[in-house]
Amino acid sequence: MEDLVYRLRKRAEIRRQIPTRKSVQDNQPDRLSDLLEEAANEIERLININAGIDRNTDNKEYSMGTEEGLNKFIQLRKKHENR
């Protein structure tokens, strides 16, 4: 499932960098890229809920805004999966 989340986000990133896309040329948001990221976020949220982790309410041992925080979050999630 994490592979799917990665692929959705990567595809959104690639779309936003294609210089021939009208939204890129006009410096406008790419609605499909936004939708891909929204889907990735929702899948990730559901994975976390299924793993018993809600990053909005669980112990804040991590900050998702940093690479270190992301790594701590992944470790915490693995600990929950091994229960």
Secondary structure, DSSP 8 states (H G I E B T S, - for coil): -HHHHHHHHHHHHHHHT-TTSHHHHTT---HHHHHHHHHHHHHHHHHHHHTT--TTTS--S--TTSHHHHHHHHHHHHHHHT-
